[in-house]
Amino acid sequence: MSEPTTPKAAPGTDAVMALLRAVHDALDLPLPGLADQDEREHYYLLTDRAAAARVVLAGVLERDHAVESAAAYLRDRTEGAPVTYTPWQDEGGPE
């Protein structure tokens, strides 16, 4: 595990907020339906997006990558891997 580092040039608040939003949106997946296939697809998509977010954050923190381009890359990658499984829907069971 690498030691945490601080970027040399502190990026602007807007850029940081854009990166945080991109990470949030990449990881904010709807729950899967009850079918095994939906659960598998949810797992693989979440795992893939979490790995991408980790790599992007490591690039910013450890390699001084530009925050703006990191956010744009993660947004593009998230859009390129949309949810294809059936999300869980509350059918209003017994209360």
C-alpha positions as CSV (number, residue, x, y, z in Angstrom):
1,M,0.0,0.0,0.0
2,S,1.4,3.4,-0.9
3,E,1.7,6.3,1.5
4,P,-0.9,9.0,1.0
5,T,0.4,12.1,-0.7
6,T,-1.0,15.6,-1.3
7,P,-1.0,16.9,-4.9
8,K,1.7,19.6,-5.4
9,A,-0.7,22.2,-6.7
10,A,-4.0,22.4,-4.9
11,P,-6.7,22.2,-7.5
12,G,-9.6,24.6,-7.5
13,T,-12.7,23.8,-5.5
14,D,-14.8,23.4,-8.7
15,A,-12.4,20.8,-10.1
16,V,-12.4,18.8,-6.9
17,M,-16.2,18.9,-6.7
18,A,-16.4,17.7,-10.3
19,L,-14.1,14.7,-9.5
20,L,-16.0,13.9,-6.3
21,R,-19.3,14.0,-8.3
22,A,-17.8,11.7,-11.0
23,V,-16.7,9.2,-8.3
24,H,-20.1,9.4,-6.7
25,D,-21.9,8.9,-10.0
26,A,-19.7,6.0,-11.0
27,L,-20.4,4.1,-7.7
28,D,-24.1,5.1,-7.3
29,L,-25.7,2.1,-8.9
30,P,-29.3,1.0,-8.4
31,L,-29.8,-2.3,-6.5
32,P,-30.2,-5.3,-8.8
33,G,-33.4,-7.2,-9.4
34,L,-33.7,-10.6,-7.7
35,A,-32.6,-12.7,-10.7
36,D,-29.1,-14.2,-10.4
37,Q,-28.1,-12.7,-13.7
38,D,-29.0,-9.2,-12.5
39,E,-27.0,-9.7,-9.3
40,R,-24.0,-10.9,-11.2
41,E,-24.2,-7.9,-13.7
42,H,-24.5,-5.5,-10.8
43,Y,-21.5,-7.0,-9.1
44,Y,-19.3,-6.9,-12.2
45,L,-20.3,-3.3,-13.0
46,L,-19.8,-2.1,-9.5
47,T,-16.4,-3.9,-9.3
48,D,-15.3,-2.4,-12.7
49,R,-16.4,1.1,-11.8
50,A,-14.8,1.0,-8.4
51,A,-11.5,-0.1,-9.9
52,A,-11.7,2.7,-12.4
53,A,-12.4,5.3,-9.7
54,R,-9.5,3.9,-7.7
55,V,-7.1,4.2,-10.6
56,V,-8.3,7.8,-11.4
57,L,-7.9,8.8,-7.7
58,A,-4.5,7.3,-7.5
59,G,-3.4,9.1,-10.7
60,V,-4.5,12.4,-9.1
61,L,-3.0,11.7,-5.7
62,E,0.2,9.9,-6.6
63,R,1.0,11.0,-10.2
64,D,-0.2,14.6,-10.1
65,H,-2.7,14.0,-12.9
66,A,-5.0,17.0,-13.6
67,V,-8.1,16.8,-11.6
68,E,-10.3,18.2,-14.4
69,S,-9.2,15.6,-16.9
70,A,-9.4,12.8,-14.3
71,A,-13.1,13.8,-13.7
72,A,-13.8,13.9,-17.4
73,Y,-12.2,10.5,-18.0
74,L,-14.2,8.9,-15.2
75,R,-17.5,10.5,-16.4
76,D,-16.8,9.2,-20.0
77,R,-15.9,5.7,-18.7
78,T,-19.1,5.6,-16.6
79,E,-21.2,6.6,-19.5
80,G,-19.6,3.9,-21.6
81,A,-20.6,1.2,-19.1
82,P,-24.3,1.9,-18.4
83,V,-26.5,-0.2,-16.2
84,T,-27.8,-3.1,-18.3
85,Y,-29.4,-5.2,-15.6
86,T,-32.9,-5.0,-14.3
87,P,-32.9,-2.7,-11.2
88,W,-34.8,-3.9,-8.2
89,Q,-38.3,-2.4,-7.8
90,D,-40.3,-2.2,-4.6
91,E,-43.6,-3.9,-5.4
92,G,-45.1,-2.8,-2.1
93,G,-45.2,-6.0,-0.2
94,P,-46.9,-6.6,3.1
95,E,-46.4,-4.0,5.8
